[in-house]
Structures are given as structure tokens and as C-alpha cells.
Amino acid sequence: MRHPAMLLGSGLLASLMFAIPVHAKEKIEFWTFNTSQYAPFFNGVIERFNKANPDYEAVWSDMNWDQIQPKLITALASGKPPALVNFNVPWTHEFANKDLLTPLDPLVGDKKQVYLPGAVQDLSVKGKLYGFPYYNAVAVIAYNKEIFAKAGVKTSLASFDDFIAAARVIQKKTGAAAFSPKLATKSGDGGMIPWFMYMGLPVFENGKAAFTSPQHVKAVELFADLYKTGVIPRDAFRMEYEQEIAGYGSGKIAMMTTAPTALKKLSTDNKAVYDRTGVMAFPLAGGKMALGGWLMSFVMPKGQQHPDAAAKLGLLLTDDQSQLAFARSTGSTFPSSRKANDDAFFREGAGSGDPVGEARALAAKSMAYARTPILPANLLPDEATMRKEFNDEMQMAIEGRKPAKAALEAAAAKWNARLNKVAKAD
């Protein structure tokens, strides 16, 4: 029988052992928006990170896209920002110019070579990288094979001029509008500015508006003529993503200039039209950039307490393995890393007859030219107002309510007045 003192000592020793504090893991929180359906992918990355970094624990939060900026601003004000936040390119530039993000170059080092050069350029502000390039997209041409057959147009268009010529023939021979050029601006990525960039026409030069040249006037006049002749629909300025899919599904428009995501939605919403859909690449123009690029990234808010661990998570979320896995999960997005984008997965659908598969194969070939069309945030003292001023003038011109040259000059005058006011204040 043990002595009572020995039992007491054993109990005391046990209690002391249990009282020894266990080192709590530091949480590395990352935010995404509208990607909760891809939980298996994110959980897999979290498992990889936690296994490789035993002192840290990755924590994932997903939210709606319109929540992420206000929540981040609140978190920054409280001094407790998340480690990483899912941003698009315009948001990245806006927050970087406000000194709310951490430059990543020292944390990324030579791993920057993992990413496509265009993606790195998209996320660079004043020569510094502010985002881990994530997924991207480019536009392809989805077309109604029956309407194309009726019009007798080719299904391989080598240039933008060929595309416009085919669009005119389609309207003339079938009466249907050929395409909607994403002139609606509610979603933030529509209007004429992306078309200027696609055509290789400048928007800013030497800190001033630079869109009053004869080439700019000719571009706006082209869209005005397409509108007047019914090549583009009368409600083009109200036709956002959902409306474009609906218009194509109803036969109102013969083509969608869209990312493969729209085709995936069409396959479930309107299988009959999906089965009549063919796909071809959207040609390059003077800007040598693929139409429809819209890069997503992970940014690191300023004031992050564990930047090295946050960077490890950012690199893990966007390495070749993860980017390929995410593209496989979505079936319609594309990596911004070099090796992942070259994977055979993206070529499997070529010649398959399945629109999503063919779109994936065609779009992957364009990823080297994928760029997000944005304006330099540091030059826009009031971007929302300036964009509205420009878009209102373009709508008047395209709808035939104002000459293109006068509309462009009016928009430029408004922009330059704002820019001059800011320059004088500085």
C-alpha cells in the first residue's frame, strides 16, 4: 500500500503537469468572397499549411463580395487585420495607393517567377508587388451555330476587323443583334475604357486624359454605328452578365464575348441552347491583350502581425499545385502561374464538341496576354465620378445623341479640370 504522502505527491505532480500552459497556435486568417462552394479546395490548402507550419493555424472566412472591403476597413481601424484578403486588381491598386497594403517583394523573393509576367504587372503599384496572383479569366466567343449557319459567316476570325465584319453580316442576314459589347457599367468593368485598352489606345498620358485623338473618335464612331444599325442591342447599356446570358439563351444576340464561366451557367440554365453553341477564340487587337482579363489575388493588409507566415500561406494558395487544383474545382477559371496554366487539363476539351471544354482550351492559349484593364488609381482624385462623367458622355455618343468627338472632348475637359485642381492643391 502506498503511503498517503506519496499519493498526495502523485496527485500534486499530476495537477501541476496539467497546469502547464500549452502553447497556443497563432491564427493566420484569410478572407475570400463568394467561393464557399469550393470548400474542399480551401480545406486542402489549410491542411497543407498547418502540417508544414505547426506553430500556426490557417483560418478561412468566406463572405459576399460587397462585404469584404467594409469589413477590411473596420479590421484595419481596429489594428487586427486578417493575414490575407481576396481582392481584384482595381481594389489592390486603390488600397496600395492609400498605403493600406504590405508590399510583397521581400516576402516573395525569387518565387515571383512562378507567376505569369502579365499577372505580376497587373498587381504592381509604383514598382512594388502588392498581391499574390490567383485566378484569372479571358473572353472567348460563344456563338449560336444555327444563327451562324443562317448568316453564312466563318467560325474562325483572325482579327477584330473580321469580328466586326462578321457581326454586321449576322445582323443583316438574320435580324438578330450580333453581340453585346459590355457597355453596361454597374458591375465596374464595362464601358469604352476596356475597349480602348484592348485596341491599344491610351487613356492617360503625362498625367492627363488622352482619349481625344482621331483613333479614339473612330473607335467610338464604330460603336455608335453598330448601335444604330442594330448590330449591338438597344439595351446594351443595361445588359450586365446575367442579362447577356439570358439574351443569348433567347436568341436575342448571336454571340457572347464572355469567359467560360457564362457557358457553365448556360449549360444548366438552358441546355438546348448550350447544345447549339460553338466556341472560338476572341482575336487580339492593337493592345495585344486578351479581352476579358480579370485577375484575382490575395493581398496582405498593412499591420499584419505575422507577415512571414502570411506570405507562406499566400504562396501556398497560389502555387502551381493550388492554382491547378482550384481551376479543376471551378472548371472555368484559369491559373496565373506559369506551369499550372500549361497543364494538359486545359487542353483536354479541344475538339471535344463540349462548349465549356473547348472554351477552356481556347482561353488557356490566351492567358499569356491576359491583363486587367484598369485606370491608374493614383491619378484619379474621384474615380467614381470621373468614370460616370466619361461613361455618360460615351452613352450619349453611342446612342447618337452627341457627336463622338464632342463627347470625348467634353469628358477629357472634365477629367483634366479635376486633375489640374488636385495638382494645384499639391
C-alpha positions as CSV (number, residue, x, y, z in Angstrom):
1,M,0.0,0.0,0.0
2,R,1.3,3.4,-0.9
3,H,1.9,6.0,1.8
4,P,-0.7,8.8,1.7
5,A,2.0,11.3,1.3
6,M,3.1,9.5,-1.9
7,L,-0.4,9.6,-3.2
8,L,-0.7,13.3,-2.4
9,G,2.6,13.9,-4.1
10,S,1.5,12.0,-7.2
11,G,-1.8,13.9,-7.3
12,L,0.1,17.2,-6.9
13,L,2.5,16.3,-9.7
14,A,-0.4,15.3,-12.0
15,S,-2.2,18.6,-11.3
16,L,1.0,20.6,-11.9
17,M,1.5,18.7,-15.2
18,F,-2.0,19.6,-16.4
19,A,-1.5,23.2,-15.3
20,I,1.5,23.7,-17.6
21,P,0.1,26.0,-20.3
22,V,0.1,24.6,-23.9
23,H,1.5,27.0,-26.5
24,A,-1.4,28.3,-28.5
25,K,-1.1,28.3,-32.2
26,E,-1.1,31.7,-33.9
27,K,-4.1,32.1,-36.3
28,I,-3.4,33.1,-39.8
29,E,-6.8,34.2,-41.1
30,F,-7.6,34.6,-44.8
31,W,-10.7,36.0,-46.4
32,T,-12.3,35.1,-49.7
33,F,-15.6,36.1,-51.3
34,N,-18.3,34.0,-53.0
35,T,-16.1,30.8,-53.0
36,S,-17.7,28.8,-50.2
37,Q,-18.7,26.1,-52.8
38,Y,-15.1,25.3,-53.2
39,A,-14.6,24.4,-49.6
40,P,-12.8,21.1,-50.4
41,F,-10.1,23.1,-52.2
42,F,-9.5,25.6,-49.4
43,N,-9.7,22.9,-46.7
44,G,-7.0,21.0,-48.6
45,V,-4.7,24.1,-48.7
46,I,-5.3,24.7,-45.0
47,E,-4.3,21.1,-44.2
48,R,-1.1,21.5,-46.2
49,F,-0.3,24.8,-44.5
50,N,-1.0,23.6,-41.0
51,K,1.1,20.5,-41.4
52,A,4.1,22.4,-42.7
53,N,3.7,25.2,-40.1
54,P,2.9,23.6,-36.7
55,D,3.1,26.9,-34.8
56,Y,0.3,28.4,-36.9
57,E,-3.2,27.6,-37.9
58,A,-4.8,28.8,-41.1
59,V,-8.4,30.0,-40.7
60,W,-10.7,30.7,-43.6
61,S,-13.6,33.1,-43.8
62,D,-15.8,33.5,-46.9
63,M,-18.3,36.3,-47.5
64,N,-20.2,38.2,-50.2
65,W,-18.1,40.4,-52.4
66,D,-19.7,43.6,-51.2
67,Q,-18.8,42.8,-47.6
68,I,-15.1,42.3,-47.9
69,Q,-14.0,45.9,-48.3
70,P,-16.0,47.4,-45.4
71,K,-15.0,44.6,-43.1
72,L,-11.4,45.1,-44.0
73,I,-11.5,48.8,-43.4
74,T,-13.0,48.1,-39.9
75,A,-10.4,45.5,-39.2
76,L,-7.6,47.8,-40.2
77,A,-9.0,50.6,-38.0
78,S,-9.1,48.1,-35.0
79,G,-5.5,47.1,-35.6
80,K,-6.4,43.5,-36.2
81,P,-6.5,42.9,-39.9
82,P,-6.6,39.4,-41.4
83,A,-3.4,37.9,-42.9
84,L,-4.7,37.8,-46.5
85,V,-7.7,39.1,-48.3
86,N,-9.1,38.1,-51.7
87,F,-9.0,41.2,-53.9
88,N,-9.4,42.1,-57.6
89,V,-6.9,44.3,-59.3
90,P,-8.7,47.7,-59.0
91,W,-9.1,47.2,-55.3
92,T,-5.5,46.2,-55.0
93,H,-4.3,49.5,-56.7
94,E,-6.8,51.6,-54.6
95,F,-5.7,50.2,-51.3
96,A,-2.0,50.1,-52.2
97,N,-2.1,53.8,-53.1
98,K,-3.7,54.5,-49.8
99,D,-0.8,52.7,-48.0
100,L,-3.1,50.1,-46.6
101,L,-1.3,47.0,-48.0
102,T,2.1,45.4,-47.4
103,P,4.5,45.3,-50.4
104,L,5.3,41.7,-51.0
105,D,8.6,41.7,-52.9
106,P,10.8,41.0,-49.9
107,L,8.5,38.2,-48.8
108,V,8.1,36.6,-52.2
109,G,11.7,36.8,-53.4
110,D,12.5,34.7,-56.4
111,K,9.2,32.9,-56.2
112,K,7.8,35.7,-58.2
113,Q,8.9,33.7,-61.2
114,V,6.1,31.3,-60.5
115,Y,3.6,33.7,-61.9
116,L,2.8,34.9,-65.5
117,P,4.5,38.3,-66.2
118,G,1.2,40.0,-67.0
119,A,-0.2,38.9,-63.6
120,V,2.8,40.4,-61.8
121,Q,2.4,43.6,-63.8
122,D,-1.3,43.8,-63.0
123,L,-0.6,43.7,-59.3
124,S,2.4,46.0,-59.2
125,V,2.0,49.6,-58.0
126,K,4.8,52.1,-58.3
127,G,7.2,49.2,-59.0
128,K,6.2,47.1,-56.0
129,L,4.2,43.9,-55.9
130,Y,1.1,44.0,-53.8
131,G,-0.7,40.8,-54.5
132,F,-0.2,37.0,-54.8
133,P,-1.7,36.4,-58.3
134,Y,-4.6,34.0,-58.0
135,Y,-7.2,33.0,-60.7
136,N,-7.9,34.8,-63.9
137,A,-10.2,34.7,-67.0
138,V,-10.3,35.8,-70.6
139,A,-13.1,36.1,-73.1
140,V,-13.9,33.7,-75.8
141,I,-16.6,33.9,-78.4
142,A,-19.6,31.7,-77.8
143,Y,-21.8,31.6,-80.8
144,N,-25.2,30.1,-81.9
145,K,-24.3,27.7,-84.6
146,E,-27.7,27.9,-86.2
147,I,-27.6,31.7,-86.5
148,F,-24.1,31.5,-87.9
149,A,-25.1,28.9,-90.4
150,K,-28.1,31.1,-91.5
151,A,-25.8,34.1,-91.9
152,G,-23.1,32.1,-93.6
153,V,-20.2,33.6,-91.7
154,K,-16.9,31.9,-90.8
155,T,-16.3,30.4,-87.4
156,S,-12.7,31.4,-87.3
157,L,-12.0,35.2,-87.0
158,A,-8.4,36.2,-87.3
159,S,-8.7,39.9,-86.3
160,F,-11.0,42.4,-84.6
161,D,-11.9,43.7,-88.1
162,D,-13.0,40.2,-89.1
163,F,-15.1,40.0,-85.9
164,I,-16.9,43.3,-86.7
165,A,-17.4,42.3,-90.3
166,A,-19.0,39.0,-89.3
167,A,-21.2,40.8,-86.7
168,R,-22.5,43.1,-89.4
169,V,-23.4,40.2,-91.7
170,I,-25.1,38.4,-88.9
171,Q,-27.4,41.3,-88.2
172,K,-28.1,42.0,-91.9
173,K,-29.0,38.4,-92.8
174,T,-30.7,37.2,-89.6
175,G,-32.1,40.4,-88.0
176,A,-30.5,39.4,-84.6
177,A,-28.1,41.6,-82.8
178,A,-24.7,40.1,-83.1
179,F,-23.2,40.7,-79.7
180,S,-23.3,43.0,-76.6
181,P,-20.0,44.8,-76.1
182,K,-20.4,45.1,-72.3
183,L,-21.2,48.8,-72.3
184,A,-23.1,48.5,-69.0
185,T,-21.0,49.8,-66.1
186,K,-22.8,48.8,-62.9
187,S,-20.5,45.9,-62.3
188,G,-17.5,48.2,-62.7
189,D,-15.7,46.6,-65.6
190,G,-17.8,47.7,-68.6
191,G,-17.8,50.7,-70.8
192,M,-15.5,52.0,-73.5
193,I,-12.3,52.3,-71.5
194,P,-11.6,48.5,-71.6
195,W,-12.2,48.6,-75.4
196,F,-9.7,51.5,-75.8
197,M,-7.1,49.4,-73.9
198,Y,-7.9,46.3,-76.0
199,M,-7.4,48.4,-79.2
200,G,-4.1,49.7,-77.9
201,L,-5.4,53.3,-77.4
202,P,-4.1,55.3,-74.4
203,V,-6.4,56.7,-71.7
204,F,-3.8,58.7,-69.8
205,E,-0.6,60.3,-71.0
206,N,1.6,62.5,-68.9
207,G,-1.0,62.7,-66.2
208,K,-3.7,64.0,-68.5
209,A,-6.7,62.5,-70.3
210,A,-5.5,61.2,-73.7
211,F,-8.6,59.9,-75.4
212,T,-9.4,62.7,-77.9
213,S,-7.3,61.5,-80.8
214,P,-8.8,60.7,-84.2
215,Q,-8.2,57.0,-83.4
216,H,-10.4,57.3,-80.3
217,V,-13.1,59.2,-82.2
218,K,-13.1,56.5,-84.8
219,A,-13.5,53.8,-82.2
220,V,-16.5,55.5,-80.6
221,E,-18.0,56.2,-84.0
222,L,-17.7,52.5,-84.8
223,F,-19.7,51.5,-81.7
224,A,-22.2,54.3,-82.5
225,D,-22.7,52.8,-85.9
226,L,-23.0,49.3,-84.6
227,Y,-25.7,50.6,-82.2
228,K,-27.5,52.5,-84.9
229,T,-27.7,49.5,-87.3
230,G,-28.8,47.0,-84.6
231,V,-25.5,45.0,-84.6
232,I,-25.5,45.6,-80.9
233,P,-28.8,45.5,-78.9
234,R,-30.7,48.6,-77.9
235,D,-30.4,47.7,-74.2
236,A,-26.6,47.3,-74.4
237,F,-26.1,49.9,-71.7
238,R,-28.3,47.8,-69.3
239,M,-27.0,44.4,-70.3
240,E,-24.9,43.0,-67.5
241,Y,-23.6,39.5,-67.0
242,E,-27.0,37.8,-66.3
243,Q,-28.8,39.8,-69.0
244,E,-26.2,38.8,-71.6
245,I,-26.6,35.1,-70.8
246,A,-30.4,35.5,-71.0
247,G,-30.2,37.4,-74.3
248,Y,-28.0,34.8,-75.8
249,G,-30.2,32.0,-74.5
250,S,-33.3,33.6,-76.1
251,G,-31.7,34.2,-79.4
252,K,-31.7,37.9,-79.0
253,I,-28.0,38.0,-79.6
254,A,-25.9,35.6,-81.7
255,M,-22.7,35.7,-79.7
256,M,-21.4,36.2,-76.2
257,T,-18.0,37.6,-75.8
258,T,-17.5,36.0,-72.4
259,A,-15.5,34.0,-70.0
260,P,-16.1,30.2,-69.8
261,T,-18.0,30.8,-66.5
262,A,-21.0,32.1,-68.5
263,L,-21.0,28.9,-70.6
264,K,-21.0,26.8,-67.4
265,K,-24.1,28.7,-66.2
266,L,-25.7,28.3,-69.7
267,S,-25.2,24.6,-69.6
268,T,-27.5,24.4,-66.5
269,D,-29.9,27.2,-67.3
270,N,-30.6,26.5,-71.0
271,K,-29.3,23.1,-72.1
272,A,-31.0,23.3,-75.6
273,V,-29.1,26.5,-76.5
274,Y,-25.9,25.2,-74.9
275,D,-26.1,22.2,-77.3
276,R,-26.3,24.6,-80.2
277,T,-23.3,26.6,-79.0
278,G,-19.9,26.7,-80.7
279,V,-16.8,28.4,-79.4
280,M,-13.9,30.3,-81.0
281,A,-11.1,32.4,-79.7
282,F,-11.5,36.2,-79.4
283,P,-8.8,37.8,-81.6
284,L,-6.2,40.1,-80.3
285,A,-6.2,43.8,-81.4
286,G,-3.7,46.6,-81.2
287,G,-3.3,46.4,-77.4
288,K,-2.0,42.8,-77.7
289,M,-4.1,41.9,-74.7
290,A,-6.8,39.3,-74.4
291,L,-10.2,40.7,-74.0
292,G,-11.9,40.0,-70.7
293,G,-9.0,39.6,-68.3
294,W,-10.0,40.0,-64.7
295,L,-7.3,38.8,-62.3
296,M,-8.0,38.0,-58.6
297,S,-5.3,38.0,-55.9
298,F,-4.6,37.7,-52.2
299,V,-3.3,40.9,-50.7
300,M,-1.7,41.3,-47.3
301,P,-3.2,44.2,-45.2
302,K,-0.8,46.5,-43.5
303,G,-0.2,45.9,-39.8
304,Q,-0.2,42.1,-40.2
305,Q,1.5,40.6,-37.0
306,H,2.9,37.5,-38.8
307,P,4.0,38.6,-42.3
308,D,6.3,35.7,-42.9
309,A,3.6,33.1,-42.1
310,A,1.0,35.1,-44.0
311,A,3.4,35.1,-47.0
312,K,3.9,31.3,-46.7
313,L,0.1,30.9,-46.9
314,G,-0.2,33.3,-49.8
315,L,2.4,31.4,-51.8
316,L,0.8,28.1,-50.9
317,L,-2.7,29.3,-52.0
318,T,-1.3,30.5,-55.3
319,D,1.5,27.9,-56.2
320,D,1.2,25.7,-59.2
321,Q,-0.4,22.9,-57.4
322,S,-3.1,25.0,-55.7
323,Q,-3.9,27.1,-58.8
324,L,-4.3,23.9,-60.9
325,A,-6.5,22.4,-58.2
326,F,-8.7,25.5,-58.0
327,A,-9.1,25.6,-61.8
328,R,-10.1,21.9,-61.7
329,S,-12.6,22.7,-59.0
330,T,-14.2,25.6,-60.8
331,G,-13.9,24.2,-64.4
332,S,-14.0,27.7,-65.8
333,T,-11.2,29.8,-64.2
334,F,-7.5,29.9,-65.1
335,P,-4.3,29.9,-63.2
336,S,-2.0,32.9,-63.2
337,S,1.0,30.7,-62.6
338,R,3.2,29.5,-65.5
339,K,3.3,25.7,-65.0
340,A,-0.3,25.3,-63.9
341,N,-1.6,27.1,-67.0
342,D,0.4,24.7,-69.2
343,D,-1.2,21.6,-67.7
344,A,-2.9,19.1,-70.0
345,F,-6.1,19.7,-68.1
346,F,-6.7,22.8,-70.2
347,R,-6.2,21.1,-73.5
348,E,-8.5,18.1,-72.8
349,G,-11.6,19.8,-74.2
350,A,-10.1,20.9,-77.5
351,G,-12.1,19.4,-80.3
352,S,-14.5,17.7,-77.9
353,G,-17.6,19.5,-79.1
354,D,-18.4,20.4,-75.5
355,P,-18.5,24.3,-75.3
356,V,-17.1,24.6,-71.8
357,G,-14.2,22.2,-72.6
358,E,-13.5,23.9,-75.9
359,A,-13.7,27.3,-74.2
360,R,-11.2,26.2,-71.6
361,A,-8.7,25.0,-74.2
362,L,-9.0,28.2,-76.3
363,A,-8.9,30.6,-73.3
364,A,-5.8,28.9,-71.8
365,K,-3.9,29.8,-75.0
366,S,-4.7,33.4,-74.4
367,M,-3.6,33.6,-70.8
368,A,-0.1,34.9,-71.7
369,Y,-2.0,38.0,-73.0
370,A,-4.4,38.3,-70.0
371,R,-4.4,41.8,-68.5
372,T,-6.9,43.5,-66.3
373,P,-8.0,46.8,-67.9
374,I,-7.7,49.4,-65.1
375,L,-7.0,53.1,-64.7
376,P,-4.1,54.3,-62.5
377,A,-5.8,54.9,-59.2
378,N,-3.2,57.4,-58.1
379,L,-4.3,59.7,-61.0
380,L,-8.0,59.6,-60.2
381,P,-8.9,62.1,-57.5
382,D,-12.6,60.9,-57.6
383,E,-12.7,57.7,-59.7
384,A,-16.4,57.0,-59.3
385,T,-17.4,60.5,-60.5
386,M,-14.8,60.5,-63.3
387,R,-15.9,57.2,-64.6
388,K,-19.5,58.3,-64.6
389,E,-18.6,61.5,-66.4
390,F,-16.8,59.5,-69.1
391,N,-19.5,56.8,-69.4
392,D,-22.3,59.3,-69.6
393,E,-20.6,61.1,-72.5
394,M,-19.9,57.8,-74.2
395,Q,-23.5,56.7,-73.9
396,M,-24.7,59.9,-75.5
397,A,-22.3,59.4,-78.3
398,I,-23.0,55.8,-79.0
399,E,-26.8,56.3,-78.8
400,G,-26.4,59.1,-81.3
401,R,-27.3,62.0,-79.0
402,K,-23.9,63.7,-79.3
403,P,-21.0,63.5,-81.9
404,A,-18.2,61.2,-80.8
405,K,-15.6,63.9,-80.9
406,A,-17.6,66.4,-78.8
407,A,-18.3,63.7,-76.2
408,L,-14.7,62.7,-75.9
409,E,-13.5,66.3,-75.7
410,A,-16.2,67.0,-73.0
411,A,-15.1,64.0,-70.9
412,A,-11.4,64.9,-71.3
413,A,-12.1,68.5,-70.2
414,K,-13.9,67.3,-67.1
415,W,-11.2,64.9,-66.2
416,N,-8.4,67.4,-66.8
417,A,-10.2,70.1,-64.7
418,R,-10.2,67.7,-61.8
419,L,-6.6,66.6,-62.3
420,N,-5.4,70.3,-62.5
421,K,-7.3,71.1,-59.3
422,V,-5.5,68.3,-57.5
423,A,-2.1,69.3,-59.0
424,K,-2.6,72.9,-57.8
425,A,-3.6,71.7,-54.3
426,D,-0.4,69.6,-54.1
